Amino acid sequence: MPLVNISLLKGKSPKYIKAVADGVNSAVIETMGFPDDDRYQIITEHEPHCLEYQTRTGDRVMMYLIMRSGRAPEAKKAFYKKVVENLSRNPGIDPANVLISIVENRDIDWSFRDGKAQFVP
């Protein structure tokens, strides 16, 4: 159940955006064991001059995931690999143009509704 923030270039079609969102979500489920319906994504579009990634040009995606701590390094590595495989296949983003960062927190750092910390008794 990570909260996934995805930044991509402005002007992409809804089909392109959905391919990115689905590719990331599929990788999360496959490599880190999150439930199929645990989808929390924020997708933000940026002008090319506002999404700088060293000297890379063309399609590029930068994302960060906020999630509860505890996933093994192997699961994270598998996630990184699966994301670039998915996005390379559809919508065709060069794996060198995908940046991923994971930030971990604790159970008390989440509230999904009603002003309650659902993970804490």
Secondary structure, 3 states (H helix, E strand, C coil): CCEEEEEEECCCCHHHHHHHHHHHHHHHHHHHCCCCCCCEEEEEEECHHHCCCCCCCCCCEEEEEEEECCCCHHHHHHHHHHHHHHHHHCCCCCHHHEEEEEEEECHHHCCCECCECCCCC
